[in-house]
Amino acid sequence: MDQAAQKSISKICVHLCPICGFSFLLSVLFSVWFAFVIGRNLGLFFGGLILASILTPLLIVAERNLLRQLSIAVGIVLAIAIVWLSCVSNDAITLGEWLGAVLVLLIFALAAAGLAALLGVIHLPPAVAVILAIAWLSWPIWLAPALRGRESSERIVGAIVAVNPTFAIQGALSKSFNVPWAQYRIAYRLTNIGDDIPYQMPTSIVRCCFFHAVIAFIGMLAAHWRGRKMSQAPPAHPPVDQSPRST
């Protein structure tokens, strides 16, 4: 590697590390707090998804540069992943299961970042992206009751379950947490999925990762294309000529 390339890489790292470091620090504080409050169980992984869906859109809009936005998302995910790693050391899950869960988290965070960046271009606040992300994670609570009794309910639920991060993560952790989360005591009171509407836990994270990767790619591409187009557009009202005129 020549000297010019080394300097450019060093320059990029110098600019990105403080941004990644702030998002990492903020995320690790909340993640450690979740670990103490929730414990090393399936709830810790769902808490990480919720944390990423809140922090990523709120922090991503502070930057317009693509690399900086990606560094924010990576910092958030890295902190959560480190806390999740404690479950491996505690023999709650295996390293392979941890890797699968982290991959789902990373691509979901990038999808939330792409959505927030796109909404920012059309002047919608990042809170909209946060609400949409949390609504997507919590759909069994608000959507499943509305599907009760419909002929197409099993087909709709099956399609959503296959690409939803909460189900994909439990599918990745199925050897360690084999009881579906919808059958836990707290969730049992909030949703009718599994009782009124049967479903199958996904055995692979591929469809979930692909679905959110498409959202991330389209969101980031559209946001930065739109932003570049707006920056190159001529001003609507050209500046008034301030030069003195001869009488």
C-alpha positions as a Markdown table, in Angstrom:
| # | Residue | x | y | z |
|---|---|---|---|---|
| 1 | Met | 0.0 | 0.0 | 0.0 |
| 2 | Asp | 1.5 | 3.3 | -1.0 |
| 3 | Gln | 1.9 | 6.3 | 1.3 |
| 4 | Ala | -1.0 | 8.3 | -0.2 |
| 5 | Ala | -3.5 | 5.5 | 0.4 |
| 6 | Gln | -2.2 | 5.1 | 4.0 |
| 7 | Lys | -2.7 | 8.8 | 4.6 |
| 8 | Ser | -6.2 | 8.7 | 3.2 |
| 9 | Ile | -7.2 | 5.7 | 5.3 |
| 10 | Ser | -5.8 | 7.4 | 8.4 |
| 11 | Lys | -7.7 | 10.6 | 7.6 |
| 12 | Ile | -10.9 | 8.7 | 7.3 |
| 13 | Cys | -10.3 | 6.8 | 10.6 |
| 14 | Val | -9.6 | 10.1 | 12.4 |
| 15 | His | -12.9 | 11.6 | 11.2 |
| 16 | Leu | -15.0 | 8.5 | 11.8 |
| 17 | Cys | -13.7 | 7.3 | 15.2 |
| 18 | Pro | -15.1 | 10.1 | 17.3 |
| 19 | Ile | -18.5 | 9.7 | 15.7 |
| 20 | Cys | -18.5 | 5.9 | 16.0 |
| 21 | Gly | -17.1 | 6.3 | 19.6 |
| 22 | Phe | -20.0 | 8.5 | 20.7 |
| 23 | Ser | -22.7 | 6.2 | 19.4 |
| 24 | Phe | -20.8 | 3.2 | 20.8 |
| 25 | Leu | -20.6 | 4.8 | 24.3 |
| 26 | Leu | -24.2 | 5.8 | 24.3 |
| 27 | Ser | -25.3 | 2.3 | 23.2 |
| 28 | Val | -23.1 | 0.4 | 25.6 |
| 29 | Leu | -24.4 | 2.4 | 28.6 |
| 30 | Phe | -28.0 | 1.4 | 27.7 |
| 31 | Ser | -27.0 | -2.1 | 26.8 |
| 32 | Val | -25.3 | -2.7 | 30.1 |
| 33 | Trp | -28.3 | -1.3 | 31.9 |
| 34 | Phe | -30.5 | -3.7 | 30.0 |
| 35 | Ala | -28.3 | -6.6 | 31.0 |
| 36 | Phe | -28.6 | -5.7 | 34.7 |
| 37 | Val | -32.4 | -5.1 | 34.5 |
| 38 | Ile | -33.5 | -7.9 | 32.1 |
| 39 | Gly | -30.7 | -10.4 | 32.7 |
| 40 | Arg | -29.0 | -12.8 | 30.2 |
| 41 | Asn | -32.1 | -14.2 | 28.5 |
| 42 | Leu | -34.1 | -13.7 | 25.3 |
| 43 | Gly | -35.4 | -10.3 | 26.5 |
| 44 | Leu | -31.8 | -8.9 | 26.4 |
| 45 | Phe | -31.8 | -9.6 | 22.6 |
| 46 | Phe | -35.2 | -8.0 | 22.1 |
| 47 | Gly | -34.0 | -5.1 | 24.2 |
| 48 | Gly | -31.0 | -4.7 | 21.9 |
| 49 | Leu | -33.4 | -4.5 | 18.9 |
| 50 | Ile | -35.5 | -1.8 | 20.5 |
| 51 | Leu | -32.4 | 0.1 | 21.5 |
| 52 | Ala | -31.1 | 0.0 | 17.9 |
| 53 | Ser | -34.4 | 1.1 | 16.5 |
| 54 | Ile | -34.4 | 4.2 | 18.8 |
| 55 | Leu | -30.7 | 5.3 | 18.8 |
| 56 | Thr | -30.0 | 4.7 | 15.1 |
| 57 | Pro | -32.6 | 7.0 | 13.6 |
| 58 | Leu | -32.0 | 9.7 | 16.2 |
| 59 | Leu | -28.3 | 9.8 | 15.8 |
| 60 | Ile | -28.1 | 9.2 | 12.0 |
| 61 | Val | -29.8 | 12.4 | 11.0 |
| 62 | Ala | -27.0 | 14.5 | 12.6 |
| 63 | Glu | -24.7 | 13.5 | 9.7 |
| 64 | Arg | -25.1 | 13.7 | 5.9 |
| 65 | Asn | -22.0 | 11.8 | 4.9 |
| 66 | Leu | -22.7 | 8.1 | 4.1 |
| 67 | Leu | -19.5 | 6.8 | 5.9 |
| 68 | Arg | -20.3 | 8.8 | 9.0 |
| 69 | Gln | -23.9 | 7.5 | 9.0 |
| 70 | Leu | -22.7 | 3.9 | 8.7 |
| 71 | Ser | -20.1 | 4.5 | 11.4 |
| 72 | Ile | -22.9 | 5.6 | 13.8 |
| 73 | Ala | -24.9 | 2.4 | 13.0 |
| 74 | Val | -21.8 | 0.2 | 13.5 |
| 75 | Gly | -21.0 | 1.8 | 16.8 |
| 76 | Ile | -24.5 | 1.2 | 18.1 |
| 77 | Val | -24.5 | -2.4 | 17.0 |
| 78 | Leu | -21.0 | -3.1 | 18.2 |
| 79 | Ala | -21.8 | -2.1 | 21.7 |
| 80 | Ile | -25.0 | -4.2 | 21.8 |
| 81 | Ala | -23.1 | -7.2 | 20.3 |
| 82 | Ile | -20.4 | -7.0 | 23.0 |
| 83 | Val | -23.1 | -7.1 | 25.8 |
| 84 | Trp | -24.8 | -10.0 | 24.0 |
| 85 | Leu | -21.4 | -11.8 | 24.0 |
| 86 | Ser | -21.7 | -12.1 | 27.8 |
| 87 | Cys | -24.5 | -14.7 | 27.1 |
| 88 | Val | -21.8 | -16.8 | 25.3 |
| 89 | Ser | -19.5 | -16.6 | 28.2 |
| 90 | Asn | -22.4 | -17.6 | 30.5 |
| 91 | Asp | -23.1 | -20.6 | 28.3 |
| 92 | Ala | -26.6 | -19.3 | 27.6 |
| 93 | Ile | -26.0 | -19.4 | 23.8 |
| 94 | Thr | -23.3 | -20.6 | 21.4 |
| 95 | Leu | -20.9 | -18.4 | 19.4 |
| 96 | Gly | -22.7 | -19.4 | 16.2 |
| 97 | Glu | -26.1 | -18.3 | 17.6 |
| 98 | Trp | -24.5 | -15.0 | 18.7 |
| 99 | Leu | -23.2 | -14.4 | 15.3 |
| 100 | Gly | -26.5 | -15.0 | 13.7 |
| 101 | Ala | -28.3 | -12.6 | 16.1 |
| 102 | Val | -25.7 | -9.9 | 15.6 |
| 103 | Leu | -26.1 | -10.2 | 11.8 |
| 104 | Val | -29.8 | -9.7 | 12.1 |
| 105 | Leu | -29.3 | -6.7 | 14.4 |
| 106 | Leu | -26.7 | -5.1 | 12.1 |
| 107 | Ile | -28.8 | -5.3 | 9.0 |
| 108 | Phe | -31.9 | -4.2 | 10.9 |
| 109 | Ala | -30.0 | -1.1 | 12.2 |
| 110 | Leu | -28.8 | -0.3 | 8.7 |
| 111 | Ala | -32.4 | -0.5 | 7.5 |
| 112 | Ala | -33.5 | 1.9 | 10.3 |
| 113 | Ala | -30.6 | 4.2 | 9.3 |
| 114 | Gly | -31.7 | 4.1 | 5.6 |
| 115 | Leu | -35.3 | 4.9 | 6.5 |
| 116 | Ala | -34.3 | 7.7 | 8.8 |
| 117 | Ala | -31.9 | 9.2 | 6.1 |
| 118 | Leu | -34.7 | 9.0 | 3.5 |
| 119 | Leu | -37.3 | 10.6 | 5.8 |
| 120 | Gly | -34.8 | 13.4 | 6.7 |
| 121 | Val | -34.5 | 14.3 | 3.0 |
| 122 | Ile | -38.2 | 14.9 | 2.8 |
| 123 | His | -38.0 | 16.9 | 6.1 |
| 124 | Leu | -39.7 | 14.4 | 8.4 |
| 125 | Pro | -38.3 | 14.1 | 11.9 |
| 126 | Pro | -36.3 | 10.9 | 12.9 |
| 127 | Ala | -39.0 | 10.2 | 15.5 |
| 128 | Val | -41.2 | 9.0 | 12.6 |
| 129 | Ala | -38.5 | 6.4 | 11.7 |
| 130 | Val | -38.3 | 5.4 | 15.4 |
| 131 | Ile | -42.1 | 4.9 | 15.6 |
| 132 | Leu | -42.1 | 2.8 | 12.4 |
| 133 | Ala | -39.2 | 0.6 | 13.5 |
| 134 | Ile | -40.8 | -0.1 | 16.9 |
| 135 | Ala | -44.2 | -0.7 | 15.3 |
| 136 | Trp | -42.5 | -3.2 | 13.0 |
| 137 | Leu | -40.9 | -5.0 | 16.0 |
| 138 | Ser | -44.2 | -5.0 | 18.0 |
| 139 | Trp | -46.6 | -6.0 | 15.2 |
| 140 | Pro | -47.9 | -9.1 | 17.0 |
| 141 | Ile | -49.3 | -6.9 | 19.7 |
| 142 | Trp | -51.3 | -4.5 | 17.5 |
| 143 | Leu | -51.7 | -6.3 | 14.2 |
| 144 | Ala | -52.4 | -9.9 | 15.1 |
| 145 | Pro | -55.7 | -9.2 | 16.9 |
| 146 | Ala | -57.0 | -7.4 | 13.8 |
| 147 | Leu | -56.2 | -10.5 | 11.7 |
| 148 | Arg | -58.3 | -12.9 | 14.0 |
| 149 | Gly | -60.9 | -14.8 | 12.0 |
| 150 | Arg | -59.6 | -13.8 | 8.6 |
| 151 | Glu | -59.1 | -16.6 | 6.0 |
| 152 | Ser | -55.8 | -15.1 | 5.0 |
| 153 | Ser | -54.5 | -14.6 | 8.5 |
| 154 | Glu | -52.1 | -17.6 | 8.6 |
| 155 | Arg | -50.6 | -16.6 | 5.2 |
| 156 | Ile | -50.1 | -13.0 | 6.2 |
| 157 | Val | -48.6 | -13.9 | 9.6 |
| 158 | Gly | -46.4 | -16.5 | 8.0 |
| 159 | Ala | -45.0 | -13.9 | 5.6 |
| 160 | Ile | -44.4 | -11.4 | 8.3 |
| 161 | Val | -42.8 | -13.8 | 10.7 |
| 162 | Ala | -40.3 | -15.0 | 8.1 |
| 163 | Val | -38.8 | -11.4 | 7.8 |
| 164 | Asn | -39.4 | -9.9 | 11.2 |
| 165 | Pro | -36.2 | -9.4 | 13.4 |
| 166 | Thr | -37.7 | -10.6 | 16.7 |
| 167 | Phe | -38.7 | -14.0 | 15.2 |
| 168 | Ala | -35.5 | -14.2 | 13.1 |
| 169 | Ile | -33.4 | -13.7 | 16.2 |
| 170 | Gln | -35.3 | -16.3 | 18.2 |
| 171 | Gly | -35.0 | -18.6 | 15.2 |
| 172 | Ala | -31.2 | -18.1 | 15.4 |
| 173 | Leu | -31.3 | -18.8 | 19.1 |
| 174 | Ser | -33.8 | -21.7 | 18.9 |
| 175 | Lys | -31.4 | -24.3 | 20.4 |
| 176 | Ser | -30.9 | -22.2 | 23.5 |
| 177 | Phe | -34.4 | -20.6 | 23.7 |
| 178 | Asn | -36.7 | -23.2 | 22.3 |
| 179 | Val | -39.9 | -21.8 | 23.8 |
| 180 | Pro | -41.5 | -19.2 | 21.3 |
| 181 | Trp | -41.4 | -15.8 | 22.9 |
| 182 | Ala | -45.1 | -15.3 | 22.2 |
| 183 | Gln | -45.8 | -18.1 | 24.7 |
| 184 | Tyr | -43.9 | -16.3 | 27.5 |
| 185 | Arg | -46.2 | -15.2 | 30.3 |
| 186 | Ile | -45.9 | -11.4 | 29.6 |
| 187 | Ala | -46.3 | -11.8 | 25.8 |
| 188 | Tyr | -49.1 | -14.3 | 26.2 |
| 189 | Arg | -51.2 | -11.5 | 27.6 |
| 190 | Leu | -50.4 | -9.1 | 24.9 |
| 191 | Thr | -50.8 | -11.1 | 21.7 |
| 192 | Asn | -53.0 | -13.8 | 20.3 |
| 193 | Ile | -50.4 | -15.1 | 17.8 |
| 194 | Gly | -49.8 | -18.8 | 18.3 |
| 195 | Asp | -53.2 | -19.3 | 19.8 |
| 196 | Asp | -55.8 | -17.9 | 17.4 |
| 197 | Ile | -53.2 | -17.7 | 14.5 |
| 198 | Pro | -50.7 | -20.5 | 14.2 |
| 199 | Tyr | -47.3 | -19.8 | 12.9 |
| 200 | Gln | -43.9 | -21.5 | 12.4 |
| 201 | Met | -40.7 | -20.0 | 13.9 |
| 202 | Pro | -38.2 | -19.3 | 11.0 |
| 203 | Thr | -35.3 | -21.7 | 10.9 |
| 204 | Ser | -33.1 | -19.3 | 8.9 |
| 205 | Ile | -32.2 | -15.6 | 9.1 |
| 206 | Val | -31.6 | -15.3 | 5.3 |
| 207 | Arg | -35.0 | -13.9 | 4.4 |
| 208 | Cys | -35.0 | -11.4 | 7.3 |
| 209 | Cys | -31.5 | -10.2 | 6.4 |
| 210 | Phe | -32.3 | -9.9 | 2.7 |
| 211 | Phe | -35.5 | -8.0 | 3.3 |
| 212 | His | -33.9 | -5.4 | 5.6 |
| 213 | Ala | -30.8 | -5.2 | 3.4 |
| 214 | Val | -33.0 | -4.2 | 0.5 |
| 215 | Ile | -34.6 | -1.5 | 2.7 |
| 216 | Ala | -31.2 | -0.2 | 3.8 |
| 217 | Phe | -29.9 | -0.1 | 0.3 |
| 218 | Ile | -32.9 | 1.7 | -1.2 |
| 219 | Gly | -33.2 | 4.1 | 1.7 |
| 220 | Met | -29.5 | 5.1 | 1.7 |
| 221 | Leu | -29.3 | 5.3 | -2.1 |
| 222 | Ala | -32.5 | 7.4 | -2.5 |
| 223 | Ala | -31.6 | 9.7 | 0.4 |
| 224 | His | -28.1 | 10.4 | -0.8 |
| 225 | Trp | -29.1 | 10.7 | -4.5 |
| 226 | Arg | -31.9 | 13.1 | -3.5 |
| 227 | Gly | -29.5 | 15.1 | -1.2 |
| 228 | Arg | -26.9 | 15.3 | -4.0 |
| 229 | Lys | -29.5 | 16.4 | -6.5 |
| 230 | Met | -30.8 | 19.1 | -4.1 |
| 231 | Ser | -27.2 | 20.4 | -3.4 |
| 232 | Gln | -26.5 | 20.7 | -7.1 |
| 233 | Ala | -29.7 | 22.4 | -8.0 |
| 234 | Pro | -29.4 | 26.2 | -8.7 |
| 235 | Pro | -31.0 | 28.5 | -6.1 |
| 236 | Ala | -34.6 | 29.3 | -6.6 |
| 237 | His | -33.9 | 33.0 | -6.1 |
| 238 | Pro | -30.6 | 34.1 | -7.6 |
| 239 | Pro | -28.7 | 36.6 | -5.4 |
| 240 | Val | -29.2 | 40.2 | -6.0 |
| 241 | Asp | -26.4 | 42.0 | -7.7 |
| 242 | Gln | -24.7 | 44.1 | -5.0 |
| 243 | Ser | -22.2 | 45.8 | -7.3 |
| 244 | Pro | -22.4 | 49.6 | -7.5 |
| 245 | Arg | -24.1 | 50.9 | -10.6 |
| 246 | Ser | -23.1 | 54.0 | -12.5 |
| 247 | Thr | -25.7 | 56.8 | -12.8 |
